[in-house]
Structure formats: C-alpha cells, structure tokens
C-alpha cells in the first residue's frame, strides 16, 4: 500500500490536483456566468403555421417562468426556397431540403458545450422526404434529446411504425399532448410508457373583457357570433357550418359567422385560393352574405383573443379523425368560449363532463341543432364556459412550461429549477375594491358584490397596500389605504369591538352574531399598528384615525382568549410601539406573551413543541408573536420558545424542497404526521403567513435555512406544489383560492389575492442580493 504523504507530494498528483482545481473553478465560473442551454428545433415565426405559434408561446412561457434556470436557444426549420426573415430571434437554421444541413447542425450542437438539452417539435410533414436524414441527425447528437410528437397516427403501416420506433429509440424522452396519443404509441408502436410524457397543448390566461364592449369595438353589437379560425385548408371543413347556417339563421336572424384566418401558405402555393373561393360561392348560393364575414389575415394574438372572447359559440369542424390536437381549439378554450366540435382526440378528452358539445364529422344538421339549442339556453352556455375555464386552467402555458422545465431537470442533472418571481401587479386588488372597501369573493376573476365585505380582508388589504406604499411611494396607493382604513373604522362598534361581516348594502349581517370574531379583531389591530409604524411617510390624518381606533380597542384585549388573536395583537402592538414606545404597550405585550407561553408549556411534550394540541390555520403567527415579544421585552424565554416552536412547525410543513401547509380538510393533532397521500385543502393565506414569519426569523437570526425555505414557500404560488400548477395568475394579478387534491380553485377572492401580494412584497425586500446568493449556492454545491 502506498504511503499517502509520499503519493500526494508527487508531481503527478500535484499537477492533477491543480488541473482539477482549475477545472472546478472554470465550471463554477461558467455556471455563474452562463446558464445551461436548451435548444428548441421547430418552425418559428414569422413562418405562419400552428407549430410555429405553439413553439413561440412555449418559449415565451419558459423564458417568463425560468429565465434563471436555463437559456432557450432556437433553431428554425426552413428551406432555401422559403427563407423567412427571423431578425435576431433564432440562433441556428436547419434547411430541411439540404442533406448537408442536418450533418452541419448536428456538429454545431455537439461542439457547443453550453447546449444540454435538444427539444424537437416533430410533425411528419416537416421532414417529408428527409426521414433518413432526420434519423442520422438524431443518431449523431451527443446531447439529451426530447421529441414532441404533434401527430401520432393509429394503425401504422410497417414503414411508419419503424420510423417512429427509430425516433423513439434515439430520444431520451417523448412528449405527446393527449392520453389518446400516448395510448396509440404504447399499443401500435410498442413504446414503453415510462418514456412518454403527456403535456397538454398550452392555453392562454386571459383577462376577460365584457362581450358587449368587444362586440361594439368590432361592429358586431346586437349580433350572436359564431366563429372559427385557423389557416384555411380543405381539412377545416368549414362548409359543414355553411350548410348548417340556413337553418340556424331561420331561428336566429341576427347570427354572424366569422371565418378568421388566411389561407395556409402551403395551400396557397400549391392550390391558390380554390378553397376560399369555393366557400365564397357557397355563401352566395345559400344567400348568407349578411351572415358570414371573412377575417382574411393572420391576426396578432391580442386581436385573436378578443375575437374569441366576443364569440358566443366556437365551431371546430375538422374532418380528420387522426388530428391529435388543435392549437385553434386551445385558443378558444382559453377564452371560455362554448365549443361545438367534431370528435378529434383533443376534443373528446377535453369537452367531457359538460365542458362542450361533440358532433359527428360532416353532419351539418347535427351542428345546426346544437347551435340553436345553445343560443336558446343562456344558462347552459354559461355552465359550459365555466366548466371549460376550470378544465383549461391546468393546461395554461404557465403550467405547460412547468411540465417542460421539470422534464428538462429530470433529463439533465445540471439544470436546477429556479422559479422566476413575477412583477408586482395590483390590478385584481384594485378591481376588487369599491369606494367602500375590498369585496370578499370573486367568480373566477369577476368580483362578486353579492358576497359583501369583511373586516378580515380589508385589514389584510390595508397591510398589503401599506407595504406597497413603503416600497414604491406611489401616491395612488393612498386612495386604497384610506378606503381600507375607513372600512375598519366603519366596523368599529360602540362597545369597543369590531364586527366582521358587511353585505353589499353596507349592512352588518347576522353572521357577526353567530361567529367568534376575536381573530378578526386581532387582525384589525395588526393592520392599524402596521399603518402607524410607517406614519412618517403617510398623511398625518391616517395615523391619527388609526391611533384613535387602536386606543379604544386595546382597552378590551384582556377579554380576548383566542390564541391567534393574541398573536395578531402582539404583532400589532409591536409595530405600534415602534412609533409610540410606551410602558403600557410593553406591559400589554408581556401580558399576552405570558399567556401564550403558559399554553405552550402546557401542551409541549418530548415530541410536540406547540401552543395547542393541534396545528390548524395561520400557525406561524404564534411563533412570530413570541419573537416580537422578545424583541420588545428582552425576555429570552420568549425568544427560545419562538425558535423552538417555529422550527417544529417547519419540520411539519417542508418535505423534499416543497411546502405543504396544514390542510383545512383536517387539522394535524399531536402524535399525528402529515400523510403524503393526503392532498388538497391548502390555502394561499397559510403559505403567505409562513413566508412573513420566515422573513422575520431570517432578519433576526440570519439563518440561511429560513431564507431558503422562504423562497421554497413562495415557489408554491408559482407551481412548486403537488399539482405542479400555478396558484398565482400573472394575467389578472389575482391568486386562486386554493390547491385541492386534483384541481385548483380558480376563484380569485380577496383573501388569497391579498395574501399573495403580502408574500410577494415580503420577497421583494431581498431582490437586490438574489444573484449573489445564487452564485454562492452554486459554489457551495461544487464544494460539496
């Protein structure tokens, strides 16, 4: 056996250590300064085709959500005959008419050490007559390869089956967009199930505009609008709708059918405008000139989504039973437009359980009957629209990008996912706020005034807008701060307590006398104290009003016994004391903290370090209150209790780099563990409160674990949850109301939206040193 000291002193060993050290430093430097690249090979705009639009939407979403995780590069599929003007949007070009272009591209990819994953959008027509060259290209690549099959044909002949099987064998993974396509690959092509990922075609999140406004904009006021769109070709079978229209118009003379889209470039090149001319002739023959309009252009996304939003019914009449998916169909889903469709696999999977209507191929009488029934049943149309919006939520481009990013991470271990934090957006909060206060609930993203108002929501909104004003000094915030403060003042009663529930007519409801309102009173005290803590930057009247109310309610706090209410009061008193330091405030904090400490000592055992015998909602505020009590009083027992209890709580909430807050489907009792199989019932407010508490603990203790958990908790809103779906809606600025077992509650009420905003504004405090932290993490990973 060699002597270690002699061995390590040898020139060979020293030189290799030096090389290894230099290599590590180079790798670390590259990781810090250069993200791993994902190369997407596809048709791409300005080419006008469905796959080009799909790819553009996917890339945009990936860049929006993961721009700190990997860098997207683009290779456009093109030919010398039809060269597009790409400007600076692409980095590579594959001439599909050139045998040599396939080899040259493979060499370029292999020589670029920054490229880690190659994502290929595959459709048979894209590589027609170059199937062998495409297989050689795949075989030559030394990178991880993922192939997206946009078309999967059933019952293939031997040649097609062999071609697909060879593509699959040379890829690390296959992506399809429907369960049907996956089943066909398994049964007809003998592809292993574990090699297939199903990622549905993406849909757009839409901030819905009133139909009447849009119809007026496009000169369609008073009309019942049917529409279809896409690049025109014979396969669209639009004549099915034209043949159905006379019967529809007989019942509904005010119907207008919009045919949106120009002729497909390939069709135009080979056949000219024959198909459009045939449709125009049929319109003349059927006397439908007043009832049909052509929108003969390739519309910008914004215009297209407006046309679909104003449509009363969307008609999809493709006659190809093997068309796996349709991008046009997905756009209509995005807008919640009731759909009548022929039975392509995409439609059959999505338009079930009351989410749409399926008709047979080329059956105009069936189509006419279903359109007439729908136009005569407004409630059915609303139900279908609502069902569609709930179904399409999981297929939003944001969720599609999460699924793709997770696949990249699993395919290449150098890719580490970091969720990009969205810009701060107050739009939905402002939409929810009337001149009186913030409305309690929304139906999807439309405020539901019938739900009334609550003190709880307005108190939280006051804190959030004060946070925002402190950060931005935006004077628009003052209007909202004043409204929420006035609402709190409105809820204060002569007996020295607050009521919580107010209906749309500004009347206090019976619910106030049937519910314990201690927690609501505690939250109001927190909000008033927080406002006073930033009084030096607010109009003087705000803090005077807040302090006047606060002094009155504080006379009664000794009569409050709710644990959470006491915690919120301590928090409010802490902030109040920052501007109005007094022995009375300190005494009050100590009194409440001692009561909580006694509860903690009573419930704690060798495995349970908590204030109660169960964990319910808003748990973290209890530990946070004890930390505030220590900061004010200096009582070390408060500090110890705060940290031990909070670390105990975190041990229950964080597993495998994900937060799972206590479910409102069942609280966690002493001696129980959270079951990994029990999912759902997770509320944004609990995640937000945990983030606020983590922030405070990090600021006090400077423990990096608290900071890391804060980022992990915030990523729950962005898709790092058991469904891998976003909870925050970046289009509206609203936050969905809950994460359930198999779905997201899409209503965007005040509680969830304000909770998200508080969490988002808390994270913003640390934005300046985020890159430095990321670099330190990379170095640490390599050192380990």
N, C-alpha and C positions, 0 to 999 in steps of 0.2 A: 504494500500500500504506500502511495506517495506521501511524502511529508508536505502538509498543506502550505506551510510557510515558504518552503523552497519553491513549491509549484506556483504559488501566487506571485512570487518575486521574479519569475522567469519573464524574459522579454516578450515571449509569445503571448502569455496570459495577460500581461500588462497592456500590450498593443490591442488585444481583442477587447479587453475591458474598456479601453479608451474608445475604440470603434463603436462598441455597444452603447457607451455613454453618449457619444456624438450622435449616433443614430436615434437614440431615445429623445435627445434634445431636438433633433430635426423633426421627428414625428410629432412631438409635443408642439413645436413651433408651427408645424403645418396644421395641426388640429385647431390651434388657437386662431390662426390667421386664415385657414382655408377649410370650409365645410366639405364633407363628402358630397359628391355629385350624383344625382340621379338623371340619367339621360332618357328622355322620352322620345320615341321614334313613332311618328304619326303624320298624317296630313295636318296642315295647320293654316289658320287664316293668314292672308286674305283668301286662300282657297275656300270656295263655298261648297262645303259638304258637311253632313251630320257629324262624322268622326272628327273633323277639324274643329267644329264648335264644341263637341264633347271634350276634346283634349284641352282646348283653351280654357274652358270652365274648370276642369280638373286641376290644371296647372295653377290657375289663379287662386283656387281654394287652397291648394298645398302651400303656395307661397304666403298666403294670408295667415295660415294657421301654424306653419312650421318653418318659418324663414330662418330660425336659429338652429335648425336640426340638420338640414341638408340644402344643397343648392340645386335647383332644377335647370337642366340644360335641354335644348330642343333640337332634334334632327327632323327636318321636314322631308316627307316623301313627295317627290316631284319628278318631273321628267324634262328633258331638254326642250321637248315640244310645247310644254305648258308651264314654263318657268314663271313663278309668282314673284311679286316684289315684297320680300319679307322685311326689309329695313334691317333693324338690329335685333329682331325678336328671336332669330334662330342662330345656332352656333355650328350646325352640321347640315348637310344636304345629302340625301340618297336619291340618285337618279334611277328610278325603277325600270328604265328602259336600257340601262347600261350594265352589262355583266361585270365590268371592272369596278363600278361604283360600289358594289356590295363588298368586294375584297378590300378596297381602299378604306371604306368606312370601318370595317372590322379592325384593320390595322391601326387606324387612328384611335379607335376606342381602346384597344389593348395597350397602346403606348401611353395613354393618359392615365396616370396613377390616381388621379383625383376621382375618376368615374368608378363608382362602386356597384351601382345597380342600373340595368338597362330595362326600361319598361316599354314594351312594343304593343301598339294598338293594331290588332290584326283583323283584316276583313279580306276575304278571298280575292275580291276584285282589285285590291291594292297591289297584289303580287301576281296578277294573272300573267301566265306565260313565263314567269320568273320564279316558280315554286322551287326549282332545284337550286337556284342561286340564293334564295332566301334560306334554305336549309344549310347550304355551305356557310353562309354568313353566321347563322346561329352556332354551327359547329366550331367555327374559328374563334368565337368570342371566349375570352377567359374571365369574364365578369359574371356576376349573378344576373340572371335573366328572368323576367316575368313577362308573360304574354297574355294580353287581353283579347279574348275571342268575342268579337261583336256579332258574329254569326256562327251558330252551331247547327248544322243540318242533320236531321234524323235519317236513319236507314241509308247510310252512305254506301256508295259502290266501293269496290276493293281499293281503287286508286286514291279516292278521297280519304278513306279510313287510314290508309298507310301514311298519307301526307300529314294528317292531323296527329297520328301517333308519333311520327318522327319529330314534329314540332314540340309535342309534349315531352318527349324523351330528352330533348336538348334544352328545355327550360327548367328553371328551379321551381316555378310555380305558374299556375294557370288561373286567370280571373275570368269569370263569367258574370252576367248580370241578372240571371233568373235561376230559380230552382229547376225549372224545366231544362235549361241548357246544361246544368250540372248533371241531371239525371241522364240526359242523352249522351254526354261524354262518358259517363260510367257504363251505361248499358250497351251503347252502339260502338264505342271506341275503346272500351276496356281501360279507361283511365282511372287510376287509383283516386279514391275520394279525398284522401289526405293531401293530394296535390292540387286540389281545386279550392279556390276561394270565391264565394259569392258576394259581390259588391254591387248592389243595385245601381242602375243609371241615376246620376245625380239630378236633383231638382233644386230650383232656386227658392230661397227665402224671399218672400215678397211682403213689402209694407203696403197692405191693401188700401186702394183708393176707392171711393164710392162710385158705383157703376153709373149713376146719373151724371156725375161730373165728367167721367171719361166718355160717356156716350155724347154728351154735349160737345166735348172737345173734338170728337171725330165726326160730327154732324150725323149722329145716329139717335138723337133724342126721340123718345117715344117708340123706338123700334125694339122688337125681340130679335136678338142677334144670335145666329148660328155661325160657327166658324170652323175652319180647318186651316192648317198651314204646313209648310214644308216645301222643299224643292220639287216642282211638278214633274211627274212622270206617270206612265200608264199604271204602274203598281199602286198609286194612290187611290185609284178607282173612285174619283170624285163624281163620276157620272151616277153612281149609286145615290148620292144625295140629290143631284139634279132631278133624277127620276122620281124621287120621293117628294120633292118640293111642291108640285101642284096640289097634292092632297094636303100638305102642311099649310100652304097659303090659303086654301079654301077655308080652313078653320081659323087661321091667324094671318090676315092680310098684311099685317104690319111686320112680318118676318123679313129679315135681310140675312142672306148667307154670304159670309166673307171668305173668299178664297185667297189666302195670304201666302205669297211666295212666288219667286220667279221660277222659270223652267230650269231643271237641273242642267248644269253646264255640259255634262257628257251627252245628255239627251239633245240639248240644243246643237251640239257639234255634229251629232250623227243623224238627227231626225228633224232638226229645226223646231218650229212651233206647232207641229202637227197636232199634238195632244191638246194644247191650249185652244187651237182653232176648232178642234172637234167639240170641246166644251162650250165654246162661244156659239157654235152653230146649234148645239142642243138647247142652249138658253134661249136663242131666237125661236126655235121651233116650239118650245114649251111656254113661250110668252112670259119669261121670267126676268126680263131685263130690269124691272124695277126691284126685283127681289134678290139679285145677285150682284156682288161687287168683287172685282179682282183688285188685290193689292199686289201689283206686279213688281216686287222688289225684295231684296234680301235685307230685312229690317234689322236695325240695331236692337240689341237686347231690351233696352228700356222701352222702346216703342212696341216691340212684340209683346212684352208682358202686359202693357196697357191694353192692347187689343184683346188679349186673352182674358184679362180681368173684366172688361166690359161685355164679354160674350156670355150669353145666358146658357148656351149649351155648346160643347165642343164635340165635333164629329170626326171620328177616326175610322176610315172605311177601306184600309189596305186590304188587298185580296190575296196577299202572300201568307199562307198559314205557317211558313217557316221563319217569318220575320221575328226574331227573338225579342228584340226591344225596339222602342221608337223614342228618339230624342224629342220629337214633336209632342208625343203623348206625355212625356215627362214635364215639358214646359206647361202644358195645360193643367197637370196635377199641381204644379207649383202655385197656380193662381186659384186653386179651389174651384175650377170651372167644371160643372157636371159634365161627365163624359159618356157618350154612347159610342161603343167601339165594336169592331169585328174581333173574333176570338184569337188574336195572336197571343203567344205565351205571356208576354208582359201584361197585357190587359187582363187575361184570365187570373193571373196571380194577384194583381192589384185591385181590380174592380169587383171584389167579392165582399160579402157581408154589408151590403148596402152602400158601397162606395162608387157605384156606377152601373151601367147597363151594357150587357153584351148582346149583340145581334149576329145572325149568320152572315157569311160572306155574300156580297152582291144580292142583297134582299131589300130593295127599296120600300116595299110595303111594310116590312118589319120596322124599318128605320122610321118611316112616316108615323106609324102607330106610336112608337116610343117617344118621338119628339113631341107629338101632340099631347100625349099623356103627361109628359114632364112640364110642358108650357102651361098646362091647365092645373098643375099641382105645385103651387109655390112652396109649400112646406116640404114636399118631397125633394125639391131642388135644394132647399137649404140643408136638409138632412144629408143628402149626397155630398154637397160641398163640404160640410163639416167633417163627414167621415173621410173624405179624400184628404183634407188637411191633416187629420190625425195620422192617416196611413203614410202620407208622404214625408212626415217630419223625420222619420228615421233615414230617409233617402236624400236629405238635404246635402248639397255639395260639401258643406262643412263636415258632415258625417262620412261622406264618401272619402274625403281627404284623410280623415282619421283612420278609416279602414285601410287605405292605401299606405299611409305612414306606418301603421302597425306592421303591415306586411313587409315594408322595406326594413324595418327594425329587426323583424324575425329572420329575414333573408340575409342580412349583412350585419354582423355584430359590431361594426364600427359606427353604425348610425345610432345615436342616442336621441330620443324624442324630447324636445322642449316645446311646450305649447306657447305660441305667441300670444301675448296679452293684448286684447282688443283696445282700441281707443275708447276713452270715456265718452259715453253717449247718454244724455239726459232726455232724449226725445220722448220715450214712453212715459217717464215720470211726469213730464210736462203735459203729455196727452191725458194722463190720468187725473190731473189736478184741475179742479174747477176754481171759481173765485172763492169758494167756501173751504175747500180742503182737497185731500187726495182720496179718490174713490177706492173702495175696498177691493173689488174684483174686476176681472176682465173676462170676456168671452173671446178666446184666442187673444188677439191684441186690441179688441174693441172694448173700451171702458163700459162697465155695466152699472149705470147710475142706479138701477133698482137695488143694487147690493148695499148702497149707502156708504157711510164713512165710519171709521173707528179712530179712537184716540191712539191706539197702538200704532196704526200705520202713519198717522200724522206726526207722532212723536219720533218714530224712526226716520221719517222723511225730513224732519227738522234737523236731526243729527247729520244725515247724509248731505243735505244742502249746506249746512254749516261747514262740514268737511270740505265740500267742493269750493265754497267761497274762500275758505282759508288757503286752499291750494291755488286758486285762479284769480281771486279778487274780481270776478265777473259780476258786475252790478245787476245783471239780470237775475242772479240768484236771490237778491234781496227781496224781490217781489214774492218769491216762493217761500222764503224763510218767514216773511211777515204773515203769509196765509196760514202756514202750519202753526205758527205761534198763536195767531188769533183763534185757530180751531181749538188748540189746547186750552186757551183762555175760555172759550165757549163751553168746553166740557167741565170746567171747574164749578163746583156747587157751593152753596152757602154753608153746608155742613163741613166744608174743608176737605172734601174728596172729589175725585174726578169720576164722571161717567164715561163709558167707552163707546157705546153704540148709538149712532145717529142715522136716521133714514134720509132718503133723498129730499124730503121736505124739511130737513133740519130739525126733526123732532126726535127726542130721546125714546128709544124703543123699550119694550117690555124685557128684552134680553138683559138689560142693565140690572134688573132686579131678580134675575134668575141665575146669575153667574157671579162667581167670586172675581172682583175687579182689582184685587191687590197687586197683581203683576202689572196690570195696565197703569196703575198709579205709580208703581216703581219706574216703569219705562218713561213716564211723563217727567218724573223728577230727574232721571238721567239726561233727557233731552234739554231740559231747562238749565241744568248745571253745565252741560256742554256748551250751550249758547253763551252763557255768562263767561265761560273760560276764554272765549275769543271776543269779548265785548270791546276790546280796544280797536278792533277793525270793523265793528258793526255800528250802525246808527244808535245813538245813546238810548232812544226810546225802546229799542228791542230789549236791551238788558234790564232796563227799569221795569218793563212789563213782566219779564221773566222772573226777576227777583221778587217782585211783589207777590206773584202766584206762589213761588217757591217757599217764601217765608210762611205763608198760610198753611200749605200742605205739610211742611216739616213739623208743625205743631202736633200732627196726628200720627207720625211714623211709628211711635212706640206701640200703637194699636195694631200694627201690621205684623203678621206672623208668617206669611209665605216666604220660603227660603229665597226664591228668585227675586221676589220683590225687595227683600232686604239687600240682596246683592246689587240690584239696579240702583237702589237708594244710595248705597255706599259709593257706587261709581259716580252718580250724580253729585254727591257731596264732595267727592274728591275734586271734580272739575270746578265746582262752585268755590271750593276752598282755595283754588289757585289764584282767584281774583279777590276773594273775601276771606282771608285767613282769620279764623276765629277759634277761640277755645270751645265755643258752643258746637261748631262743626266737628271739631276733633272729638269732643265728647260723644256726639251722636254716632260718628263712625265707629268709635271704640265700643260703644254700647251694642251696636248691631253686629259688629265683628265678633264680639264675645259670645253673642247668642249663636252665631254660626259656628264658632269654634266648639261650643258645647255640643252642638248637633253632630259635628264631625267626630268628636271624641266618643260620643255615644254609639255611633254607627260603625266606627272603624274596628277591624279585626286584622288578623295576620295576612289576609288576602284581599281585604276590601278597605280602600282608603278614600272614603267619600262621606258627604254630609248627610246622605239619605241612604235608605236600604235599597235604592234602585236608581238607575240612570234614566232620565226622561228627556225633556226638551231643554234647549238653552243651558246645557250643563256647564259649559266652560265659564259662564259669567260668575259662577260661585267661586271658583279658584281665582279668577281675575279680581273679584271684590276683595278677597283676602290679601292679594298683593297690593292693591290700592290702600288697604287699611294699614299694612306695614309701612308703605311709603309715607303715610301721613303721621303715624304714631311712633314708628320705630320699633314696634313690638316684634321681636324676632320669631316668636311663636306663630304669628300671622304669616310671616314670610315662609317658614318651614311648611306650614300647613298648605299654603298656596302652591308651593312647588311639588310637594309630595302628591297632593290630590290631583294636580293638573297632569303630572307625569302618569299617574294611574289612569286618568281619563284617556290620555293619548294612547296608552297601551291597548285600550279597548277599541279605539277608532281607526288606527293606522295599521294596515297589513299590506305587505308586498307593494309598497310605494303607491298606495291608494287610500283615500279616506272613505270610511263607511260610517256615517253618523247613525246614532240610535234611531231606530225606525219608529214612526208613530203607529205602526201596525202591532207593536208590542214592546214595552219598556224592558230594560235589562235589569234583572234583580240580582242581589247578592248571591254568589255561588254559581251564577249562570255565565256562560260565554256566548258571544255573538256567533250564531251559526252561519258558516259561509254559504249555506244553501238558502238562508232566509234573506230575500232581497226585496227591495221596494220600500216605500214609505219614507224615503229620505227627503228632507226639506231644505231648500236653499238657506233658510234663516239659520238653521243649525250649523251649516258649513260656514256661513258668514260670521256667526258669533265665535266659532272656533278660530277663524282667521284673525279676528280682532284681538282675541286673547293671546294667540301665538305671537302677534306683533308686540303686545305689551310685555310678554315674558322675554322675548328676544331683546327688546330695548333695555330691559333691566338686567338680564343675566348674560347677554351676549353669547348665548349658546347657539352654535350653528345648526344644531338639530331642530331648534324651534323655527329658524328661518327656512330650512329645507322643508319642514312639514307645512309651513305657511304656503310655500309655492305649490307643494303637492295638493294641499286642500283647495287652493284656487283653481288648479287644473281640473278639479271635479266639475266646475262650471263649463269647462272647455272640452270635455269629452273623456277625461280620465276617471271613468266610473264603470260600473259593471255592464252597462249597455254600450259603452264607447260612443256615446252620443252627447252633443252639446246640450247644456241646460240654459245657457245664455243665448239670446237671439241677437246677433250683431246687426241684423237688418232693422229691427224695431227699437233696439236698446232696452227691450224688456227681458225678463227672466221667467222661464217656465216654472210652474207652481210645484213641481215635484218629480222625483225619479222613482218610478214604480218598478215592479218586477220585470215586466216585458215592454213597457212603454213609458213615454214622457207625458206628463200632464201639460198640455200645450197652453193652457190659460196663463196669462201673464198679469197676475194681480199685483197689488201694491206691496204686500209683504215680501214676496220673492224678488220683485224688481228693486225695491229699496235695499233689501238685504244684499243683493249682488253689488249694488252701487257702493254701499259701505265697504264691502270687501275689496272692490276694485280700487277705491280711493285709498284704502289702507296699503295695498300693494304698491301703489304709486310712490309712496314715501321712499321706497328702496330702488327706484328705477335707475338712479344715477350710477350706482355701483354694481349693477347687474352683470355687465360684461366682465368686470374684474372678477366677480365671484365665479362666473362660468369658467374663466381661464384657470382659476385656482383649482376648481373641481377637476378639470382635465389633467392638470399636472399631478394632482393627488391620485387620480386613477392609474396613471402610468407608474407612479412611485410604488403603489401597492402591487 
